[in-house]
Amino acid sequence: MHFLLSIALVLQIISAVVVIVLVLMQHGKGADLGAAFGSGASGSVFGATGSANFLSRSTAIAATVFFCSTIALTLASGAFNKRAAQPEGGVLSTVEQPAETSGAAGAGTTSPVNQIPN
């Protein structure tokens, strides 16, 4: 199980770096149109569509690998099993109340500390 977690973690790190690089390599929507009318435009305006399709497909594949490895790491870490181990009633159900003192020694003191309501 530890081996599979290591593989999922390595896949997640590699796919995250690949997604970042591929997103930074892509041009915006209007980048080709601006390059066509600007100085130094060479070649066809429609020549970059093939590389854009390849970049967007490879980005989608890398993003899918990233999300699948994230889900695998979450499920394998046991994050959902920890909820079942918690006691019913929340945190305050485990607090014990002190025993009340009765008798002559407790009746004579009237300080506000001893008059906490239950």
All heavy atoms as an XYZ file, in Angstrom:
817
protein
N       0.830     -1.197      0.000
C       0.000      0.000      0.000
C       0.874      1.261      0.000
O       0.533      2.240     -0.642
C      -0.910     -0.048      1.237
C      -1.931      1.036      1.269
S      -3.108      0.767     -0.044
C      -4.249      2.050      0.256
N       1.979      1.200      0.731
C       2.880      2.351      0.789
C       3.504      2.615     -0.583
O       3.733      3.756     -0.958
C       3.955      2.105      1.842
C       4.898      3.246      2.018
N       4.485      4.449      2.541
C       6.212      3.381      1.721
C       5.519      5.277      2.563
N       6.584      4.650      2.068
N       3.761      1.541     -1.324
C       4.326      1.667     -2.667
C       3.364      2.381     -3.610
O       3.763      3.224     -4.412
C       4.679      0.268     -3.195
C       5.280      0.277     -4.566
C       6.544      0.787     -4.774
C       4.577     -0.222     -5.643
C       7.107      0.801     -6.031
C       5.128     -0.213     -6.903
C       6.400      0.289     -7.101
N       2.057      2.063     -3.521
C       1.059      2.708     -4.372
C       0.883      4.184     -4.014
O       0.664      5.018     -4.901
C      -0.276      1.969     -4.259
C      -0.290      0.548     -4.830
C      -1.637     -0.113     -4.565
C       0.021      0.564     -6.307
N       0.979      4.505     -2.737
C       0.914      5.911     -2.334
C       2.101      6.695     -2.885
O       1.949      7.846     -3.305
C       0.882      6.023     -0.807
C      -0.449      5.737     -0.129
C      -0.280      5.734      1.382
C      -1.476      6.753     -0.536
N       3.270      6.073     -2.900
C       4.451      6.741     -3.448
C       4.305      6.979     -4.950
O       4.659      8.050     -5.454
C       5.696      5.901     -3.188
O       5.882      5.739     -1.804
N       3.759      6.000     -5.652
C       3.540      6.158     -7.090
C       2.530      7.268     -7.355
O       2.724      8.102     -8.247
C       3.092      4.821     -7.718
C       4.255      3.838     -7.728
C       2.562      5.027     -9.131
C       3.887      2.466     -8.230
N       1.441      7.301     -6.593
C       0.424      8.340     -6.779
C       0.993      9.724     -6.475
O       0.674     10.699     -7.163
C      -0.793      8.052     -5.902
N       1.837      9.815     -5.476
C       2.441     11.104     -5.137
C       3.403     11.586     -6.220
O       3.391     12.766     -6.594
C       3.162     11.002     -3.790
C       3.716     12.295     -3.220
C       2.580     13.273     -2.934
C       4.486     12.022     -1.953
N       4.199     10.675     -6.755
C       5.117     11.039     -7.837
C       4.334     11.443     -9.083
O       4.665     12.434     -9.748
C       6.085      9.864     -8.137
C       6.848     10.077     -9.425
C       7.040      9.680     -6.975
N       3.261     10.700     -9.399
C       2.414     11.056    -10.538
C       1.782     12.432    -10.361
O       1.685     13.208    -11.320
C       1.304     10.019    -10.720
C       1.601      8.846    -11.631
C       0.447      7.862    -11.620
C       1.869      9.307    -13.032
N       1.364     12.735     -9.153
C       0.739     14.026     -8.901
C       1.734     15.173     -9.084
O       1.412     16.193     -9.703
C       0.146     14.071     -7.492
C      -0.618     15.348     -7.241
C      -1.227     15.390     -5.868
O      -0.738     14.768     -4.942
N      -2.295     16.134     -5.724
N       2.935     15.020     -8.580
C       3.938     16.081     -8.700
C       4.342     16.281    -10.163
O       4.410     17.419    -10.653
C       5.168     15.758     -7.819
C       4.779     15.840     -6.346
C       6.322     16.692     -8.132
C       5.830     15.336     -5.397
N       4.584     15.182    -10.880
C       4.985     15.291    -12.282
C       3.865     15.897    -13.123
O       4.104     16.785    -13.955
C       5.425     13.917    -12.827
C       6.740     13.498    -12.177
C       5.553     13.935    -14.344
C       7.171     12.091    -12.508
N       2.625     15.441    -12.913
C       1.523     15.977    -13.706
C       1.250     17.439    -13.373
O       0.853     18.210    -14.257
C       0.267     15.126    -13.513
O      -0.159     15.170    -12.173
N       1.470     17.853    -12.136
C       1.289     19.262    -11.787
C       2.298     20.132    -12.513
O       1.957     21.195    -13.051
C       1.416     19.449    -10.275
N       3.543     19.687    -12.568
C       4.576     20.452    -13.281
C       4.275     20.483    -14.782
O       4.413     21.523    -15.436
C       5.973     19.862    -12.989
C       7.035     20.467    -13.891
C       6.327     20.056    -11.532
N       3.818     19.364    -15.333
C       3.491     19.300    -16.762
C       2.325     20.229    -17.088
O       2.348     20.931    -18.112
C       3.200     17.841    -17.187
C       2.588     17.763    -18.568
C       4.473     17.019    -17.133
N       1.299     20.257    -16.238
C       0.160     21.146    -16.471
C       0.613     22.606    -16.443
O       0.220     23.411    -17.303
C      -0.963     20.896    -15.435
C      -1.993     22.004    -15.454
C      -1.630     19.571    -15.702
N       1.449     22.959    -15.499
C       1.934     24.343    -15.408
C       2.713     24.723    -16.654
O       2.508     25.787    -17.240
C       2.788     24.528    -14.133
C       1.901     24.442    -12.887
C       3.538     25.846    -14.168
C       2.674     24.382    -11.595
N       3.607     23.843    -17.102
C       4.417     24.143    -18.281
C       3.541     24.251    -19.531
O       3.705     25.169    -20.350
C       5.523     23.077    -18.449
C       6.196     23.182    -19.809
C       6.537     23.199    -17.341
N       2.594     23.322    -19.689
C       1.749     23.345    -20.882
C       0.831     24.564    -20.912
O       0.587     25.130    -21.985
C       0.928     22.056    -20.962
C       1.718     20.809    -21.340
C       0.840     19.574    -21.246
C       2.294     20.949    -22.736
N       0.336     24.978    -19.769
C      -0.517     26.164    -19.740
C       0.296     27.411    -20.071
O      -0.167     28.300    -20.791
C      -1.225     26.290    -18.366
C      -1.845     27.658    -18.190
C      -2.289     25.214    -18.231
N       1.517     27.475    -19.581
C       2.351     28.639    -19.881
C       2.811     28.673    -21.344
O       3.084     29.753    -21.877
C       3.572     28.659    -18.955
C       3.279     28.994    -17.497
C       4.554     28.892    -16.666
C       2.666     30.378    -17.368
N       2.867     27.532    -22.006
C       3.278     27.496    -23.406
C       2.163     27.930    -24.356
O       2.442     28.345    -25.479
C       3.722     26.072    -23.783
C       5.078     25.715    -23.257
S       5.550     24.001    -23.594
C       5.228     23.830    -25.313
N       0.924     27.842    -23.920
C      -0.192     28.150    -24.809
C      -0.367     29.649    -24.966
O      -0.065     30.426    -24.061
C      -1.483     27.530    -24.275
C      -1.455     26.026    -24.298
C      -2.728     25.426    -23.761
O      -3.725     26.119    -23.628
N      -2.688     24.155    -23.444
N      -0.887     30.024    -26.115
C      -1.193     31.426    -26.391
C      -2.634     31.698    -25.999
O      -3.464     30.797    -25.928
C      -1.028     31.732    -27.883
C       0.386     31.663    -28.349
N       1.304     32.625    -28.045
C       1.044     30.741    -29.100
C       2.458     32.306    -28.594
N       2.339     31.162    -29.226
N      -2.923     32.983    -25.809
C      -4.295     33.374    -25.540
C      -5.137     33.302    -26.793
O      -4.656     32.988    -27.882
N      -6.431     33.616    -26.665
C      -7.338     33.537    -27.807
C      -6.951     34.513    -28.911
O      -6.969     34.180    -30.076
C      -8.762     33.843    -27.353
C      -9.608     32.643    -27.176
C     -11.033     33.047    -26.907
C     -11.921     31.828    -26.906
N     -13.299     32.130    -26.630
N      -6.601     35.723    -28.571
C      -6.312     36.730    -29.573
C      -4.842     36.870    -29.916
O      -4.448     37.801    -30.607
N      -3.984     35.959    -29.458
C      -2.551     36.098    -29.687
C      -2.202     35.915    -31.162
O      -1.349     36.615    -31.690
C      -1.784     35.096    -28.842
N      -2.849     34.985    -31.856
C      -2.553     34.760    -33.271
C      -3.032     35.916    -34.129
O      -2.380     36.298    -35.086
C      -3.199     33.454    -33.745
C      -2.578     32.241    -33.080
O      -1.372     32.313    -32.758
O      -3.296     31.251    -32.878
N      -4.162     36.474    -33.796
C      -4.693     37.582    -34.571
C      -3.825     38.825    -34.406
O      -3.551     39.535    -35.377
C      -6.131     37.886    -34.139
C      -6.897     38.905    -34.974
C      -7.017     38.416    -36.403
C      -8.272     39.135    -34.388
N      -3.344     39.071    -33.203
C      -2.464     40.211    -32.970
C      -1.125     40.040    -33.651
O      -0.525     40.994    -34.136
N      -0.617     38.814    -33.700
C       0.654     38.561    -34.367
C       0.533     38.709    -35.876
O       1.496     39.055    -36.554
C       1.152     37.163    -34.017
N      -0.655     38.458    -36.440
C      -0.840     38.558    -37.892
C      -0.785     40.011    -38.345
O      -0.249     40.303    -39.417
C      -2.172     37.939    -38.286
N      -1.323     40.936    -37.571
C      -1.342     42.336    -37.962
C      -0.140     43.116    -37.425
O       0.076     44.247    -37.817
C      -2.641     43.007    -37.494
C      -3.842     42.483    -38.216
C      -4.788     41.729    -37.540
C      -4.011     42.717    -39.571
C      -5.886     41.241    -38.209
C      -5.122     42.231    -40.243
C      -6.061     41.481    -39.567
N       0.626     42.524    -36.554
C       1.772     43.212    -35.991
C       2.986     43.083    -36.873
O       2.959     42.487    -37.956
N       4.104     43.650    -36.424
C       5.335     43.577    -37.223
C       5.987     42.224    -37.025
O       5.889     41.603    -35.965
C       6.288     44.688    -36.789
O       6.659     44.495    -35.440
N       6.652     41.766    -38.044
C       7.377     40.508    -37.969
C       6.504     39.288    -38.092
O       6.896     38.207    -37.680
N       5.315     39.426    -38.621
C       4.441     38.268    -38.804
C       4.935     37.464    -39.987
O       5.111     37.983    -41.073
C       3.005     38.727    -39.038
N       5.169     36.199    -39.775
C       5.630     35.356    -40.871
C       4.783     34.100    -40.914
O       4.370     33.576    -39.879
C       7.101     34.980    -40.691
O       7.259     34.238    -39.515
N       4.522     33.619    -42.106
C       3.751     32.404    -42.253
C       2.263     32.677    -42.194
O       1.805     33.808    -42.209
N       1.530     31.618    -42.129
C       0.076     31.723    -42.129
C      -0.449     31.958    -40.720
O       0.132     31.497    -39.739
C      -0.528     30.429    -42.687
O      -1.926     30.465    -42.550
N      -1.573     32.652    -40.655
C      -2.210     32.890    -39.360
C      -2.791     31.590    -38.824
O      -2.826     31.346    -37.621
C      -3.327     33.960    -39.499
C      -4.075     34.143    -38.196
C      -2.754     35.254    -39.992
N      -3.213     30.723    -39.731
C      -3.874     29.488    -39.310
C      -2.898     28.338    -39.122
O      -3.302     27.215    -38.910
C      -4.934     29.098    -40.347
C      -5.952     30.179    -40.581
C      -5.946     30.923    -41.742
C      -6.875     30.470    -39.607
C      -6.862     31.926    -41.944
C      -7.800     31.474    -39.800
C      -7.797     32.211    -40.964
N      -1.615     28.585    -39.170
C      -0.635     27.521    -39.025
C      -0.496     27.018    -37.606
O      -0.051     25.908    -37.384
N      -0.896     27.803    -36.620
C      -0.689     27.425    -35.220
C      -1.834     26.606    -34.654
O      -1.805     26.221    -33.498
C      -0.499     28.681    -34.370
N      -2.849     26.323    -35.452
C      -3.999     25.592    -34.902
C      -3.649     24.150    -34.593
O      -4.185     23.576    -33.665
C      -5.191     25.644    -35.880
O      -4.768     25.085    -37.121
C      -5.693     27.049    -36.055
N      -2.755     23.546    -35.367
C      -2.380     22.160    -35.093
C      -1.656     22.025    -33.774
O      -1.921     21.119    -32.999
N      -0.740     22.936    -33.473
C      -0.024     22.869    -32.212
C      -0.933     23.239    -31.048
O      -0.771     22.732    -29.947
C       1.200     23.784    -32.248
O       0.789     25.127    -32.376
N      -1.895     24.135    -31.292
C      -2.820     24.492    -30.220
C      -3.696     23.305    -29.846
O      -3.986     23.078    -28.674
C      -3.674     25.686    -30.633
N      -4.105     22.525    -30.834
C      -4.905     21.340    -30.533
C      -4.082     20.317    -29.762
O      -4.579     19.694    -28.831
C      -5.444     20.723    -31.820
C      -6.578     21.546    -32.403
O      -7.231     22.285    -31.679
N      -6.777     21.410    -33.698
N      -2.823     20.149    -30.171
C      -1.964     19.209    -29.450
C      -1.716     19.680    -28.020
O      -1.770     18.881    -27.078
C      -0.630     19.040    -30.193
C       0.373     18.236    -29.427
C       0.222     16.866    -29.299
C       1.452     18.850    -28.801
C       1.141     16.116    -28.587
C       2.362     18.103    -28.086
C       2.208     16.737    -27.978
N      -1.451     20.974    -27.844
C      -1.193     21.498    -26.499
C      -2.436     21.397    -25.617
O      -2.335     21.042    -24.443
C      -0.726     22.957    -26.582
C       0.707     23.178    -27.045
C       1.006     24.658    -27.149
C       1.671     22.519    -26.093
N      -3.595     21.709    -26.170
C      -4.791     21.649    -25.329
C      -5.172     20.210    -24.998
O      -5.644     19.934    -23.891
C      -5.964     22.383    -25.983
O      -6.019     22.146    -27.345
N      -4.942     19.287    -25.922
C      -5.236     17.879    -25.607
C      -4.270     17.332    -24.561
O      -4.677     16.611    -23.647
C      -5.164     17.036    -26.872
C      -6.355     17.211    -27.760
C      -6.271     16.339    -28.970
N      -7.374     16.631    -29.876
C      -7.433     16.245    -31.117
N      -6.443     15.526    -31.622
N      -8.462     16.551    -31.866
N      -3.008     17.654    -24.698
C      -2.029     17.155    -23.723
C      -2.231     17.816    -22.356
O      -2.001     17.182    -21.321
C      -0.607     17.370    -24.228
O      -0.399     18.734    -24.513
N      -2.686     19.069    -22.342
C      -3.006     19.719    -21.067
C      -4.191     19.034    -20.399
O      -4.191     18.826    -19.181
C      -3.319     21.208    -21.291
O      -2.220     21.818    -21.956
C      -3.560     21.923    -19.977
N      -5.189     18.674    -21.189
C      -6.356     17.977    -20.635
C      -5.976     16.605    -20.086
O      -6.454     16.195    -19.020
C      -7.433     17.842    -21.704
N      -5.089     15.901    -20.767
C      -4.647     14.590    -20.281
C      -3.854     14.732    -18.991
O      -4.058     13.980    -18.025
C      -3.827     13.867    -21.370
C      -4.743     13.479    -22.531
C      -3.115     12.649    -20.815
C      -4.008     12.970    -23.748
N      -2.946     15.717    -18.948
C      -2.147     15.931    -17.732
C      -3.028     16.367    -16.566
O      -2.803     15.955    -15.426
C      -1.061     16.966    -17.992
N      -4.041     17.178    -16.836
C      -4.962     17.600    -15.773
C      -5.785     16.423    -15.265
O      -6.044     16.307    -14.058
C      -5.871     18.713    -16.276
N      -6.188     15.532    -16.156
C      -6.938     14.341    -15.745
C      -6.081     13.430    -14.869
O      -6.555     12.905    -13.854
C      -7.430     13.583    -16.985
O      -8.201     14.467    -17.800
C      -8.281     12.390    -16.597
N      -4.828     13.252    -15.244
C      -3.908     12.440    -14.427
C      -3.717     13.086    -13.061
O      -3.702     12.401    -12.020
C      -2.558     12.253    -15.154
C      -1.516     11.641    -14.239
C      -2.749     11.414    -16.387
N      -3.607     14.425    -13.031
C      -3.436     15.136    -11.764
C      -4.639     14.939    -10.848
O      -4.495     14.637     -9.663
C      -3.205     16.623    -12.032
C      -3.114     17.458    -10.790
C      -1.969     17.468    -10.029
C      -4.188     18.228    -10.369
C      -1.880     18.226     -8.872
C      -4.117     18.991     -9.226
C      -2.964     18.995     -8.477
N      -5.843     15.106    -11.390
C      -7.036     14.960    -10.552
C      -7.244     13.520    -10.104
O      -7.658     13.272     -8.962
C      -8.277     15.473    -11.284
C      -8.327     16.968    -11.358
C      -8.448     17.608    -12.585
C      -8.256     17.754    -10.223
C      -8.488     18.987    -12.665
C      -8.294     19.132    -10.295
C      -8.409     19.750    -11.515
N      -6.956     12.554    -10.968
C      -7.089     11.145    -10.568
C      -6.094     10.783     -9.462
O      -6.441     10.066     -8.518
C      -6.904     10.238    -11.775
S      -8.269     10.304    -12.943
N      -4.873     11.282     -9.569
C      -3.896     10.995     -8.517
C      -4.255     11.707     -7.219
O      -4.016     11.177     -6.129
C      -2.490     11.386     -8.966
O      -2.404     12.773     -9.181
N      -4.870     12.891     -7.314
C      -5.319     13.587     -6.104
C      -6.427     12.806     -5.405
O      -6.409     12.647     -4.177
C      -5.809     14.997     -6.462
O      -4.757     15.706     -7.108
C      -6.239     15.757     -5.220
N      -7.367     12.299     -6.168
C      -8.459     11.499     -5.591
C      -7.905     10.210     -4.994
O      -8.314      9.782     -3.906
C      -9.530     11.216     -6.655
C     -10.263     12.518     -6.999
C     -10.521     10.158     -6.187
C     -11.193     12.415     -8.173
N      -6.952      9.579     -5.673
C      -6.352      8.341     -5.154
C      -5.608      8.593     -3.851
O      -5.703      7.800     -2.898
C      -5.407      7.747     -6.188
N      -4.882      9.702     -3.761
C      -4.176     10.027     -2.518
C      -5.147     10.324     -1.385
O      -4.913      9.955     -0.232
C      -3.249     11.224     -2.736
C      -1.951     10.939     -3.469
C      -1.214     12.233     -3.778
C      -1.079     10.032     -2.633
N      -6.246     10.987     -1.700
C      -7.238     11.297     -0.667
C      -7.894     10.037     -0.138
O      -8.053      9.868      1.073
C      -8.302     12.250     -1.235
O      -7.661     13.417     -1.739
C      -9.297     12.638     -0.173
N      -8.281      9.147     -1.030
C      -8.935      7.910     -0.590
C      -7.965      6.981      0.137
O      -8.345      6.316      1.099
C      -9.543      7.193     -1.793
C     -10.724      7.894     -2.454
C     -11.166      7.129     -3.694
C     -11.869      8.060     -1.484
N      -6.721      6.931     -0.298
C      -5.751      6.023      0.316
C      -5.224      6.538      1.648
O      -4.717      5.765      2.454
C      -4.585      5.795     -0.639
N      -5.346      7.833      1.889
C      -4.822      8.380      3.146
C      -5.698      8.038      4.335
O      -5.285      8.192      5.473
C      -4.673      9.900      3.037
O      -5.947     10.506      2.979
N      -6.927      7.599      4.096
C      -7.829      7.245      5.189
C      -8.511      8.444      5.804
O      -8.892      8.407      6.971
N      -8.667      9.512      5.054
C      -9.288     10.719      5.587
C     -10.758     10.491      5.928
O     -11.290     11.098      6.854
C      -9.167     11.862      4.582
N     -11.413      9.588      5.206
C     -12.824      9.339      5.462
C     -13.024      8.330      6.588
O     -14.090      8.262      7.183
C     -13.512      8.861      4.189
C     -13.491      9.889      3.100
C     -12.713      9.714      1.978
C     -14.230     11.052      3.217
C     -12.679     10.668      0.977
C     -14.210     12.005      2.231
C     -13.431     11.816      1.109
N     -12.019      7.531      6.910
C     -12.122      6.562      7.999
C     -11.972      7.226      9.359
O     -12.413      6.697     10.357
C     -11.070      5.469      7.844
C     -11.317      4.635      6.615
O     -12.433      4.568      6.120
N     -10.268      4.008      6.117
N     -11.332      8.385      9.439
C     -11.128      9.061     10.710
C     -12.429      9.605     11.270
O     -12.574      9.755     12.467
C     -10.112     10.193     10.542
C      -8.721      9.686     10.233
C      -7.758     10.819     10.018
C      -6.390     10.274      9.622
N      -5.452     11.329      9.297
N     -13.391      9.895     10.428
C     -14.681     10.394     10.906
C     -15.443      9.326     11.676
O     -16.130      9.613     12.626
C     -15.526     10.878      9.732
C     -15.020     12.143      9.121
C     -15.975     12.628      8.073
N     -15.418     13.788      7.399
C     -15.905     14.303      6.306
N     -16.957     13.756      5.743
N     -15.350     15.351      5.756
N     -15.333      8.085     11.265
C     -16.053      7.010     11.929
C     -15.478      6.718     13.310
O     -16.170      6.202     14.181
C     -16.023      5.751     11.077
N     -14.224      7.052     13.551
C     -13.577      6.767     14.830
C     -13.890      7.812     15.897
O     -13.592      7.602     17.065
C     -12.071      6.669     14.639
N     -14.501      8.926     15.535
C     -14.807      9.964     16.514
C     -15.991      9.539     17.384
O     -16.921      8.888     16.907
C     -15.143     11.282     15.808
C     -13.954     11.926     15.148
C     -14.334     13.226     14.461
O     -15.502     13.540     14.343
N     -13.335     13.948     14.008
N     -15.988      9.918     18.666
C     -17.106      9.556     19.533
C     -18.356     10.353     19.173
O     -18.290     11.446     18.636
C     -16.605      9.921     20.932
C     -15.564     10.954     20.704
C     -14.946     10.630     19.378
N     -19.496      9.785     19.499
C     -20.781     10.449     19.252
C     -20.953     11.621     20.203
O     -20.553     11.563     21.360
C     -21.936      9.464     19.457
C     -21.962      8.335     18.450
C     -22.448      8.794     17.089
O     -23.262      9.729     17.030
O     -21.998      8.217     16.089
N     -21.530     12.692     19.741
C     -21.853     13.814     20.611
C     -20.837     14.930     20.600
O     -21.032     15.923     21.267
N     -19.747     14.789     19.907
C     -18.789     15.870     19.795
C     -17.745     15.872     20.898
O     -17.567     14.917     21.649
N     -17.064     16.991     21.029
C     -15.942     17.111     21.944
C     -16.409     17.180     23.395
O     -15.806     16.610     24.299
C     -15.104     18.363     21.591
C     -13.964     18.539     22.562
C     -14.584     18.253     20.182
N     -17.502     17.873     23.653
C     -17.946     18.079     25.031
C     -18.535     16.830     25.674
O     -18.745     16.797     26.881
C     -18.968     19.215     25.085
C     -18.399     20.598     24.763
C     -19.506     21.627     24.795
C     -17.315     20.967     25.731
N     -18.808     15.784     24.895
C     -19.345     14.569     25.493
C     -18.293     13.819     26.297
O     -18.629     12.995     27.134
C     -19.918     13.661     24.416
O     -18.877     13.202     23.571
N     -17.015     14.096     26.072
C     -15.953     13.407     26.808
C     -15.558     14.126     28.093
O     -14.781     13.595     28.876
C     -14.707     13.273     25.920
O     -14.264     14.578     25.541
C     -15.009     12.453     24.667
N     -16.090     15.319     28.349
C     -15.744     16.085     29.543
C     -16.538     15.548     30.725
O     -17.750     15.365     30.655
C     -16.042     17.592     29.327
C     -15.793     18.366     30.599
C     -15.230     18.130     28.191
N     -15.843     15.288     31.817
C     -16.502     14.794     33.022
C     -16.766     15.958     33.965
O     -15.922     16.833     34.150
C     -15.626     13.761     33.720
C     -15.398     12.512     32.893
C     -14.503     11.536     33.622
O     -14.228     11.748     34.823
O     -14.087     10.560     33.002
N     -17.953     15.990     34.578
C     -18.280     17.042     35.527
C     -17.777     16.645     36.906
O     -17.845     15.476     37.292
C     -19.792     17.257     35.570
C     -20.316     17.838     34.272
C     -21.757     18.287     34.402
O     -22.334     18.214     35.471
N     -22.316     18.746     33.304
N     -17.268     17.599     37.665
C     -16.765     17.271     39.004
C     -17.915     16.910     39.945
O     -19.048     17.370     39.776
C     -16.067     18.563     39.445
C     -16.706     19.631     38.639
C     -17.100     18.998     37.339
N     -17.590     16.085     40.934
C     -18.592     15.680     41.917
C     -18.922     16.861     42.824
O     -18.050     17.647     43.197
C     -18.069     14.509     42.745
N     -20.203     17.010     43.177
C     -20.620     18.127     44.040
C     -20.264     17.824     45.484
O     -20.407     16.691     45.953
C     -22.124     18.349     43.910
C     -22.517     18.832     42.535
C     -23.980     19.214     42.473
O     -24.540     19.583     43.522
O     -24.552     19.127     41.391
N     -19.808     18.858     46.183
C     -19.479     18.700     47.606
C     -20.693     19.088     48.417
O     -21.316     20.125     48.199
C     -18.287     19.587     47.993
O     -18.593     20.940     47.674
C     -17.039     19.161     47.227
N     -21.049     18.283     49.350
C     -22.182     18.598     50.232
C     -21.707     18.500     51.673
O     -20.772     17.796     51.998
C     -23.329     17.620     49.988
O     -22.894     16.301     50.261
N     -22.349     19.230     52.542
C     -21.977     19.216     53.955
C     -21.792     20.621     54.467
O     -22.079     21.617     53.816
N     -21.266     20.728     55.692
C     -21.133     22.013     56.366
C     -20.025     22.855     55.746
O     -20.113     24.068     55.711
C     -20.852     21.801     57.850
N     -18.970     22.238     55.245
C     -17.864     23.010     54.704
C     -18.267     23.684     53.397
O     -17.900     24.813     53.131
C     -16.654     22.110     54.475
N     -19.064     23.031     52.563
C     -19.465     23.601     51.296
C     -20.585     24.609     51.440
O     -20.755     25.479     50.603
N     -21.390     24.553     52.489
C     -22.534     25.451     52.622
C     -22.118     26.836     53.077
O     -22.791     27.800     52.786
C     -23.534     24.856     53.608
N     -21.006     26.967     53.791
C     -20.600     28.252     54.332
C     -19.948     29.168     53.319
O     -19.899     30.376     53.500
N     -19.440     28.642     52.231
C     -18.749     29.486     51.257
C     -19.744     29.985     50.221
O     -20.494     29.218     49.644
C     -17.633     28.699     50.564
O     -18.203     27.563     49.930
C     -16.561     28.269     51.548
N     -19.743     31.285     49.989
C     -20.662     31.870     49.008
C     -19.898     32.672     47.965
O     -20.390     33.656     47.454
C     -21.677     32.789     49.722
O     -20.949     33.805     50.413
C     -22.550     31.997     50.657
N     -18.669     32.309     47.685
C     -17.909     33.035     46.671
C     -18.500     32.738     45.293
O     -19.087     31.689     45.070
C     -16.437     32.621     46.727
O     -16.307     31.273     46.341
N     -18.361     33.664     44.352
C     -18.948     33.463     43.020
C     -18.358     32.277     42.263
O     -18.978     31.761     41.365
C     -18.642     34.760     42.280
C     -18.175     35.729     43.288
C     -17.797     34.973     44.498
N     -17.165     31.837     42.643
C     -16.552     30.719     41.952
C     -17.326     29.443     42.219
O     -17.493     28.590     41.353
C     -15.074     30.564     42.384
C     -14.433     29.349     41.764
C     -14.296     31.816     42.037
N     -17.824     29.264     43.422
C     -18.549     28.055     43.796
C     -20.004     28.094     43.362
O     -20.734     27.134     43.573
C     -18.463     27.812     45.300
C     -17.060     27.435     45.724
O     -16.293     26.952     44.909
N     -16.737     27.671     46.974
N     -20.481     29.162     42.785
C     -21.884     29.273     42.407
C     -22.087     29.163     40.897
O     -22.949     29.794     40.324
C     -22.454     30.619     42.900
C     -22.477     30.713     44.409
C     -23.011     32.075     44.872
O     -23.304     32.912     44.054
N     -23.132     32.237     46.161
N     -21.316     28.319     40.262
C     -21.457     28.117     38.825
C     -22.662     27.212     38.597
O     -22.754     26.135     39.187
C     -20.183     27.478     38.254
C     -18.996     28.417     38.453
C     -20.354     27.140     36.771
C     -17.674     27.829     38.038
N     -23.610     27.602     37.770
C     -24.791     26.763     37.539
C     -24.420     25.528     36.739
O     -23.523     25.542     35.903
C     -25.739     27.661     36.766
C     -24.860     28.681     36.133
C     -23.690     28.867     37.045
N     -25.143     24.453     36.945
C     -24.909     23.205     36.220
C     -25.762     23.112     35.001
O     -26.827     23.410     34.873
C     -25.158     21.996     37.107
C     -24.030     21.852     38.125
O     -22.921     22.289     37.868
N     -24.318     21.240     39.243
